[in-house]
Structure formats: C-alpha cells, structure tokens
Amino acid sequence: MTKKKVIIGMSGGVDSSVSACLLKEEGYEVIGATMQLLNNEETEKMIEDAKEICNQLNIKHYVFDLRKEFKQEIIDNFMNSYKNGKTPNPCILCNRIFKFGLFYQKAKELNADYIATGHYAKIIDNKLVMSEATGKDQSYFLNQIEKEVLPHIIFPLNKYQSKEEIRALARKYNLPVSEKKDSQEICFIPNDDYKTFLQKNGQTDKPGNIVLKNGKILGKHTGLYKYTIGQRKGLNISYKEPLYVLQLDTKNNNLIVGTNEDLMKQELIASNMNYLVDKEELNKRPLYAKIRSRGNLEEVETIEENNKELKVTFKNKIRAITPGQFIVFYNDKSICLGGATIDK
C-alpha cells in the first residue's frame, strides 16, 4: 500500500517541527516546504532552521518563493486598509491566500494528498473545529480558507492542550528548536510596531480634530492610522469622564470619541462571507460569533442577508466592534461556520 503524501509548512519553529515528527510517526510520506514571503534576515534564518530540521528527519525540503505575491496581496492591502480607516487582520488573509491557497496549489503540483501546518485547530468530518487547547485555538484565523480545501488539511497538534506539551515532544525528538521563542504576531512588522512600519512605507501624518460624538472639538490627533477603536490612552484630551475612540472618520479626517457606553453596540454590518459549511447552518440556533481572536463567543440573535451584506444582531451589546476585523461564526459544538469582514 502506498503511503499517503503530506506536505507540511515548515517555519523552523517548534510547532511545525513537532508536527512533521508526528506525521512521520503516523506513517505518512512527509515533505517539508517553506514559503519565502519576505526579504530579511529572519526569513533566511527561518528557511535555514526548516532545512536543518528536514535534514534531521531525513525528509525533502522545498522553498516556495512568493515574495512578490505577498507584497501585492498582504502588505499593500494592509497599508491601504489603514488609509481607509480600517484595522486589518493580515494573518487571516495570509492563511486564505498563501498557507491554504498557493501552498495547497504547490502541494497538488507535487502530487500530495494533504497539506499540514502547526496550527491549533481540528478537522472533523471535513469541518473546521475549535482546538482542545482553548487558549491557543486558531480557528478564528482560519475562517477565510476555502471550504474545498478542508478535506485535504491535517493539523497534527489538534489533540494537545498546551505549548509546554509541544516543547516536551520537541525535546523527546531531540529537535534543536525545542526552546525557540514563538514567532511574533505579524511576520512583516518588526517588534509588532505597525505605526513605524506604516511611516517607513509612505504613510504620512495628517493631523486633524478629535471630536466628541456631538460635534464638540476637544483637541488634535496626529494621524488617524495611529488610533484603534476602543483606545483610551494617548488621546491627550481632558474631559469630565474617560473617553475612547469610537470611529476613524477618514472623510473629514476626524477622530470621533465618546464614553465607554458609546462603544457598546448590538449590531454590525459585514460583507464577503466565506462559508465553511452549508449556508443554512447560519439559520440554526444557538449561534455564536467572535469579533476578535481573543474575544468571547457572543450569542447571535438574528442575521439578515442582503446584497452580499450581513446584518448581525447580537443578544447582548458588545464592546468596540472594529471595521476591518472579522466576525467568525460558531455553532454550539465548536464548529467554525465561516466568517465575514466587518464593515461598520
């Protein structure tokens, strides 16, 4: 019987390295592949580490050079989102277009049966399900991958509860990356300092007014891209009660502020819904949604679909709904039903 062939995305980190070991142990023909997305020392080091692990495991290693595509699809989109007053989530787009898009296409060219990654999530009956490691669950970040790809994905870490378990496995397999630090949040932004990144890439400061939601001017901002919905610190204004960012008004270049109560909303409009299940599943109740990766599961009361837009009403008010982020839906069995981009 021919062994099933699986291509695993190798980042040179502990999660993907342990995943490769687990797949080998399970009897798959394993091939490692690393996507070269950036021109920097960290990427070169990542490729080097991944190659070293693959040599140690005696498996082939490929490098897919996708730097040009990554700049166009992810970095340019990231910068444009901020120009339009949105707060993007580039990792979700990267998962759709690269890790489970172009990577999957490359794997098919190499006649692989499956692709694998070190993500914390599960595939059960071709459905995306929350990981056992609830604190590490990454199903939110996978909400935009194409439904057709789900049957071809393996998440080898799906049954583990914590990172310490994974590091213990890495030590057991004598992997040199067992104590390697986790990678930073957004791979192309040094030290997670997105403001400096945007400035270096042509974002100019355009000062404007900080305006109370009733129209009263309270002070000046130094550029809308420096602020996020729900932010309180760094506004440098005084008022009789604490004020928070409510809206980035790009049309008038105003930063709209208000009270914490003003941040609480019960409805949102979203678009470009990606369904990971049959559409009808969103009509069943109970239905839950997250509006940020580390947010709580909030109960959804109603969903109206109109011209590819979703109007979502929650059972309770939710704090700081942010345009540009994603709303991701789940049923009561922790199955991820898909997600959409929050517009307003």
C-alpha positions in Angstrom: 0.0 0.0 0.0 1.4 3.4 -1.0 2.0 5.8 1.8 -0.2 9.0 1.7 1.9 12.0 0.9 1.7 15.1 3.0 3.5 18.4 2.6 3.9 20.4 5.8 4.5 24.1 6.0 7.8 24.4 7.9 8.6 27.7 9.6 11.6 26.5 11.5 9.6 26.8 14.7 8.7 24.3 17.3 5.0 23.8 16.3 5.7 22.9 12.6 8.8 20.8 13.5 6.9 18.7 16.0 4.1 18.4 13.5 6.5 16.9 11.0 7.7 14.3 13.5 4.2 13.3 14.4 3.2 12.8 10.8 6.3 10.7 10.2 5.4 8.6 13.2 1.9 8.1 11.8 3.3 6.6 8.7 2.9 9.4 6.1 5.4 10.2 3.4 6.3 13.7 4.7 7.8 16.5 2.7 8.7 19.9 4.2 8.2 23.2 2.4 8.8 26.8 3.5 7.2 29.8 1.9 9.7 32.7 1.3 7.5 35.7 1.8 9.9 38.5 2.9 13.4 39.8 2.1 15.0 39.9 5.5 17.4 38.0 7.9 14.6 36.5 9.9 13.2 34.8 6.7 16.6 33.5 5.8 17.1 32.1 9.3 13.6 30.5 9.1 14.5 28.8 5.9 17.9 27.6 7.3 16.2 26.2 10.5 13.5 24.5 8.5 16.1 22.9 6.2 18.1 21.7 9.2 15.0 20.1 10.8 14.1 18.4 7.5 17.7 17.1 7.1 17.5 15.7 10.7 14.2 14.0 9.9 15.6 12.8 6.5 12.7 14.3 4.5 12.9 16.5 1.4 12.6 20.3 1.8 11.3 22.8 -0.8 11.3 26.6 -0.7 8.4 28.4 -2.5 9.4 32.0 -3.4 6.2 34.0 -3.1 7.7 37.4 -2.1 6.2 39.3 -5.0 2.7 37.9 -4.4 3.0 38.5 -0.6 3.8 42.2 -1.1 0.9 42.7 -3.5 -1.8 40.7 -1.6 -0.9 41.2 2.0 1.4 44.1 2.6 -0.2 46.5 0.1 -3.7 45.5 1.4 -2.5 46.2 5.0 -1.4 49.7 4.2 -4.5 50.5 2.1 -6.7 49.4 5.0 -5.2 51.9 7.4 -5.5 54.6 4.8 -9.2 53.8 4.7 -9.7 53.9 8.4 -9.9 50.1 8.8 -7.9 47.9 11.2 -6.9 44.9 9.1 -6.1 41.3 10.1 -3.4 40.3 7.7 -2.9 36.8 9.2 -6.4 35.8 8.1 -5.8 36.9 4.5 -2.4 35.2 4.5 -4.0 31.9 5.6 -6.6 32.1 2.8 -4.3 33.2 0.0 -0.9 31.7 1.0 -0.8 28.9 3.7 -4.0 27.2 2.4 -4.2 28.7 -1.1 -1.0 28.9 -3.0 0.7 26.4 -0.7 -2.1 23.9 -1.4 -1.7 24.5 -5.2 2.1 23.8 -5.0 1.3 20.7 -2.9 -1.0 19.5 -5.7 1.7 20.0 -8.3 3.9 17.7 -6.1 1.1 15.1 -6.1 0.5 15.4 -2.4 -2.7 14.0 -0.8 -2.7 16.5 2.1 -1.1 19.7 3.4 -0.3 20.1 7.1 0.5 23.0 9.4 1.3 23.6 13.1 -2.0 25.4 13.7 -4.1 24.7 16.8 -7.4 23.6 15.3 -9.1 20.4 14.3 -10.7 19.0 11.1 -13.5 16.6 11.9 -15.7 15.2 9.1 -14.3 17.9 6.8 -15.4 20.6 9.2 -13.1 23.1 11.0 -13.5 22.7 14.8 -12.0 24.6 17.7 -8.8 23.2 19.2 -8.7 21.3 22.5 -6.2 23.9 23.6 -8.8 26.6 24.0 -6.2 29.3 25.0 -4.3 28.6 21.8 -7.2 27.9 19.4 -6.6 29.4 16.0 -9.8 28.5 14.2 -10.7 32.3 14.2 -7.7 32.9 11.9 -8.7 30.1 9.6 -12.3 31.3 8.9 -11.5 32.5 5.3 -9.9 29.4 3.9 -11.8 27.7 1.1 -14.3 25.0 2.1 -13.0 22.7 -0.7 -9.5 22.6 0.9 -10.7 21.4 4.3 -10.7 17.6 3.4 -7.0 18.0 2.4 -5.8 19.5 5.6 -4.1 17.8 8.6 -3.5 19.6 11.9 -1.2 17.2 13.8 -1.3 19.3 17.0 -5.1 19.0 17.3 -5.1 16.8 20.4 -2.6 18.7 22.5 -3.7 21.1 25.3 -0.7 23.4 25.8 2.6 24.7 24.3 4.5 23.0 27.1 3.3 19.6 25.8 4.6 20.5 22.3 8.0 21.6 23.7 8.3 18.4 25.7 7.7 16.4 22.4 10.4 18.6 20.7 12.8 17.6 23.5 11.8 13.9 23.1 12.5 14.1 19.3 15.8 15.9 20.0 14.8 18.9 18.0 17.2 21.9 18.2 14.2 24.3 18.2 12.6 22.9 21.4 13.2 26.2 23.3 12.8 28.6 20.3 10.6 31.5 21.1 7.1 31.8 19.4 7.1 33.9 16.3 5.8 37.5 16.5 2.2 38.3 15.8 2.5 39.9 12.3 5.5 38.5 10.4 6.4 41.5 8.3 6.2 44.1 11.1 9.4 44.3 13.3 8.6 44.2 17.0 4.9 44.5 16.2 5.3 48.2 15.8 2.8 48.8 13.0 3.0 52.6 13.2 6.7 52.8 12.4 6.2 50.2 9.7 3.4 52.3 8.1 5.6 55.5 8.4 8.5 53.8 6.7 6.3 52.7 3.9 4.9 56.1 2.9 2.2 56.8 5.5 2.2 60.5 6.2 0.9 62.2 9.4 -2.2 64.1 8.6 -3.3 66.0 11.8 -7.0 66.6 12.4 -9.6 67.2 15.1 -10.6 65.0 18.0 -14.3 65.4 18.1 -16.9 64.4 20.7 -19.7 62.5 19.1 -22.0 65.5 19.5 -19.6 67.6 17.3 -17.6 69.4 20.0 -13.9 69.7 19.2 -11.7 68.5 22.1 -8.2 68.5 20.7 -6.0 67.4 17.8 -4.9 64.0 16.6 -1.6 63.4 14.7 -2.9 60.9 12.1 -5.9 58.6 12.1 -3.8 55.4 11.4 -2.2 55.7 14.9 -5.6 55.0 16.7 -7.8 52.0 17.1 -11.5 51.6 18.1 -11.8 51.4 21.9 -8.4 53.1 22.6 -8.3 55.3 25.6 -4.6 56.0 26.3 -2.6 58.6 24.3 -5.6 60.8 23.3 -4.1 63.8 25.3 -7.5 65.4 25.9 -9.3 66.2 29.2 -13.0 65.7 29.8 -15.3 65.1 32.8 -15.2 61.3 32.2 -12.9 58.9 30.4 -13.2 59.0 26.6 -12.5 56.3 24.0 -12.1 56.2 20.2 -15.4 55.4 18.6 -14.7 56.0 14.9 -12.0 56.9 12.4 -13.8 59.4 10.2 -11.5 59.4 7.1 -13.9 61.5 5.1 -13.4 64.5 7.4 -10.1 63.4 9.0 -11.8 63.5 12.4 -11.2 61.1 15.3 -14.6 60.6 16.9 -14.6 59.9 20.7 -17.2 59.1 23.3 -17.8 57.2 26.5 -17.4 53.5 27.2 -21.2 53.2 26.9 -21.0 54.6 23.4 -18.6 51.8 22.5 -21.2 49.2 23.3 -23.1 48.1 20.2 -25.6 45.3 19.4 -25.4 45.3 15.6 -22.9 45.2 12.8 -22.7 45.1 9.0 -20.3 42.6 7.4 -19.5 41.5 3.9 -17.7 38.9 1.8 -19.0 36.0 3.9 -16.9 32.8 3.5 -19.0 29.7 4.3 -17.2 26.7 5.6 -20.5 24.8 5.9 -23.8 24.8 4.1 -25.3 28.3 4.1 -28.4 27.1 6.0 -26.3 26.3 9.1 -26.3 30.0 9.9 -30.1 29.9 10.3 -29.9 27.3 13.2 -29.8 28.4 16.8 -28.0 28.7 19.1 -25.4 30.5 17.0 -22.3 32.3 18.4 -19.7 34.7 16.9 -16.4 36.2 17.8 -15.4 39.7 16.6 -11.7 39.4 17.6 -9.4 36.4 18.0 -9.2 36.6 21.8 -12.8 37.8 22.2 -15.6 35.8 23.8 -18.1 33.8 21.9 -21.2 36.1 21.8 -24.7 34.8 21.1 -26.2 35.9 17.8 -29.9 36.7 17.8 -30.6 37.4 14.1 -28.8 37.5 10.7 -30.2 39.2 7.7 -28.5 38.8 4.3 -29.0 41.5 1.7 -26.8 42.1 -1.5 -23.9 40.1 -0.1 -24.0 42.0 3.2 -24.9 40.5 6.5 -26.6 42.5 9.2 -25.9 40.7 12.5 -27.8 41.4 15.7 -26.4 40.1 19.0 -28.3 39.1 22.1 -26.2 41.5 24.2 -24.2 44.6 23.5 -20.6 44.1 22.5 -17.7 46.5 23.1 -15.5 48.0 20.4 -16.7 46.4 17.2 -13.9 47.3 14.7 -14.2 47.7 10.9 -11.6 45.7 9.0 -11.6 42.9 11.6 -13.6 39.7 11.1 -16.7 38.3 12.6 -16.4 34.5 12.8 -19.4 32.2 13.5 -19.6 29.0 15.5 -22.3 26.6 16.5 -22.7 25.2 20.0 -20.5 22.2 19.1 -17.5 24.5 18.4 -17.7 24.1 14.7 -16.5 27.1 12.8 -19.1 28.0 10.2 -17.1 30.7 8.4 -16.6 34.4 8.7 -17.0 37.9 7.1 -15.3 41.3 7.1 -16.8 43.8 9.5 -17.7 47.0 7.5 -19.5 49.1 10.2 
